[in-house]
C-alpha cells in the first residue's frame, strides 16, 4: 500500500506536467555550424558552369536549375530550363518539395556568388543536402558559355577543347551576345570575341 | 547498444559483451522478483497474483515518462526512434496464441529461460514446446505468409487515432496504470490462494 502511494505521488504529478507542457513541434537543427563551415571551405558545394552546361546539353534529368534572383531579373533573362524561387521566399512550404529530397540535384544560381551562397547556407542549415551553387553565377555563365573567349591557337589542347564545348553549348542554350547583369561588386566586362587571323597550326606532334 | 555501435564508438564484439552483462542483470532481477515460478506468472490470469501487471506497467510508464521528458528538454529526438511496424492481423493472432500459451504453460519465453537456469523441469518442457513451435512456423511459412504480412499500418500512434495530444494521453495512461494497480490489489484479496 505504501509503495503504491509513493509511486503514485511521483508518477501522477509527472504525468500531469507532461500533459500540460505543449510538445515542441520544431525538428532539432540537423547540421552544426562546424560541419557547414568545413563544407564551405572545401568548396564541395560549388559546381562549375561547364558541368551545368554539359548537363543541360545532355538533358540530364537529375538536374534542377533554380534561379534565386527576383522575378524581374528572372524575366529579363534566365538560363533556359531553370525555375525561379526568389531568395526571400526560399523557406516557404510551397518550395519544400524541391529541397527536401535527395534524388535530384538542385543547382542554385544568382548574378554572382553571394545570393546563391546565401540560399545554399539557409537550405543547408535546414538539413537539405542535395543543393549546389553554380560558381560565378550568371555573370560567369555569360562569360564562359554565352561568350566564350577564344583561346590563342598556341594554347594547350584541353583549353581549345573546352572553348569548342562552350561555344557549342552556348549555341544550343541560346548563346550569342548576352550582357551580364550588375551585381554588388563591379562585374567584369564580357570578353569580346577576339578576331584573330587564322594562324597555321604547327603540324607535328604525335 | 544504440548510438554507440552505429557511430562505431564500440565494436560489435564489445556490444556483445555489454549484452551479456545486461542479460545477467536482467536474469538476476527476474529471479529476484520470483518470476521463475510458473504459478506466480499464471496467477495473473487467475487473479491471485498480479505481480506481472505491476512490473510491466511500472516499466512502461517509467519508459514513457522518461522519453517524453527527455523530448521536452530536447535531449531526445523522438522522430528517429525506431517503432516496430504494425501488421494488424498477425499482431492480434500472435497475441492470442501467446496469451493461450502463457496461461497453459505458465511461462513466457524470457522467464522460461530464467527458470531453466535454476533447474526447473517445467521450464524445460516449455522450451521444448517453444522450439517445436518455431520449427513448425518456419516450415509452414508459405501458409502463414499471407496473414503474417497483412494489413501493414506503418507506425500509428494511439493518441493520433484518439485525437488527443501526446502529453494528455501519457497522463491518462499513468492514471489508468495506477487504477489497475489498485484493481490488482483488490483481485488478490478476492481470489486468494494459500500456497503457490
Interface residues (C-beta under 8 A of the other chain):
Chain A: X1 X4 X7 X8 X11 X12 X14 X15 X16 X18 X19 X20 X21 X22 X23 X24 X27 X28
Chain B: X58 X61 X65 X68 X69 X71 X72 X74 X77 X79 X165 X166 X167 X168 X170 X171 X173 X174 X175 X177 X178 X181 X182 X185
